[in-house]
């Protein structure tokens, strides 16, 4: 058995010297060290050895195994280095090449209109006020004179998160928070743009989420005529210098007095004026 082990060592090391790639190396490893390999086949015969021979043959078998392991490991590391070098050479990045240009996105039409409206009001001395979209029932309803039994609450079903928290149904809570922060100081001139949420079925003219812009002015000698003049200037800046508005008395259960505003405008080449309607209150 000693001669067979020594011969196996010489044979394995000679054959390993001729290995040219990792696949061939793995085949030889299995051939000599696998469960059905030559070394395992020889060691199965150790059961017929005497007690004196077993430790000697066992030590020799370990030396043969270690020699083959060392040769396999060295070759495996060499092939791995060569593969890494080959990949580095083939995958070299030319850092001098210009980068690929990414297409720039356009400003969303809603965002563009909101920014245009903000700039118009900033030009009139207003400031932009913002508030949370998740609001308290107090700021969204009660502070606006809409207690829990107020009929105006029936006009808008709301997304409640808890009994006291909801997705705001209007931007009016921003007016409340602005007045709270001012602590009675005047004048106040703000607009409050933002998203609002109401339970509604989506169609061509309805959405569960849409945008509002509200204005708040507090000061001495503020009249309905100031509101009309502000809206007239705003509409002409937004739609053109020939734009006219018409204010009509209307009923809203949460404000008094209240009015709706009709906006007339002419598209280029059109023969008749169109209209847009909103609601305003003082």
C-alpha positions, -999 to +999 in steps of 0.1 A: +000+000+000+029+023+007+041+019-029+006+025-043+003+058-022+038+070-033+030+061-069-004+079-067+014+111-054+038+111-083+011+104-108-013+131-095+014+158-093+027+151-128-008+152-142-016+184-124+014+201-140-003+196-174-036+214-163-044+244-185-078+256-171-100+255-141-124+230-156-096+204-162-083+211-127-117+203-111-119+170-131-085+159-117-094+169-082-124+146-084-104+119-100-079+118-072-098+131-041-134+125-048-156+100-030-148+075-058-113+088-064-081+069-065-069+080-030-102+070-015-100+036-032-066+029-018-076+040+018-105+016+018-079-012+020-065+000+053-089-023+071-067-052+062-035-037+077-020-047+110-022-024+140+014-014+136+010-005+099-021+016+101-006+047+118+024+046+093+002+042+063-023+068+077+004+094+081+016+087+045-019+090+032-023+124+049+010+135+033-002+125-001-035+142+004-018+174+016+006+174-014-023+171-038-044+197-019-015+222-020-010+217-058-048+220-065-050+252-043-020+268-060-034+261-095-069+273-085-055+306-072-034+310-104-064+304-127-085+328-106-058+356-109-055+350-146-093+352-151-094+384-131-066+399-151-083+388-184-116+404-173-099+436-162-082+438-196-114+432-216-137+453-194-115+484-191-135+516-189-124+545-209-129+574-185-122+599-213-154+590-231-182+616-227-211+605-206-245+597-220-269+626-219-301+620-200-332+636-213-345+664-191-381+662-180-406+690-184-424+709-157-458+694-151-486+717-163-502+719-129-469+728-113-463+754-140-497+770-134-493+770-096-459+787-099-473+813-123-501+821-099-477+823-070-455+848-089-485+870-097-495+872-060-460+877-049-459+907-072-489+921-053-471+917-019-485+883-009-465+856+009-468+819+002-481+799+032-481+761+035-495+736+059-497+698+066-518+676+043-527+654+073-548+678+094-566+678+127-604+680+127-601+712+146-580+731+120-599+715+090-634+722+103-641+735+138-617+765+136-635+775+104-669+777+122-678+742+110-686+722+142-694+685+140-731+691+134-726+719+108-744+714+075-714+723+054-697+691+065-723+672+045-709+688+013-676+669+015-670+633+026-635+631+041-607+606+044-604+602+082-573+585+096-584+586+132-613+603+149-593+635+150-570+632+120-579+634+083-565+642+049-573+679+046-604+686+025-594+722+017-564+745+021-584+767+045-566+751+076-535+769+064-553+802+069-561+791+105-525+782+112-513+815+096-536+835+119-525+815+149-489+822+141-495+859+137-509+863+172-532+891+161-506+910+142-517+927+110-516+931+081-518+895+068-515+888+030-510+852+020-520+827-005-522+790+004-516+766-025-517+728-020-532+694-025-566+685-009-584+652-006-621+642-007-640+610-013-650+612-049-653+590-079-626+598-105-640+609-138-633+637-164-642+665-139-636+649-105-607+634-085-602+622-050-571+645-049-568+679-065-552+713-059-566+745-044-552+780-039-567+802-013-560+838-003-562+855+030-560+893+036-565+908+071-560+945+077-578+978+083-604+991+058-604+959+037-636+959+016-653+937-010-640+962-036-604+952-026-612+916-033-627+925-067-597+946-077-573+918-066-592+892-086-595+915-116-557+921-117-550+884-111-572+872-139-557+897-163-522+887-155-531+850-159-554+851-189-546+884-206-552+921-203-587+920-219-600+895-194-631+906-175-647+892-143-682+892-129-690+887-093-724+871-084-738+868-049-739+832-039-746+811-008-719+792+011-728+779+045-694+787+060-689+824+048-709+856+046-709+875+024-700+851-004-698+854-042-690+834-073-667+848-100-672+843-137-642+849-159-645+857-196-618+853-221-613+849-258-591+825-275-572+837-305-595+834-335-626+825-314-659+843-321-674+838-286-661+843-251-658+813-228-661+814-190-646+800-158-663+801-125-649+800-090-661+811-056-648+839-034-658+853+000-648+881+022 
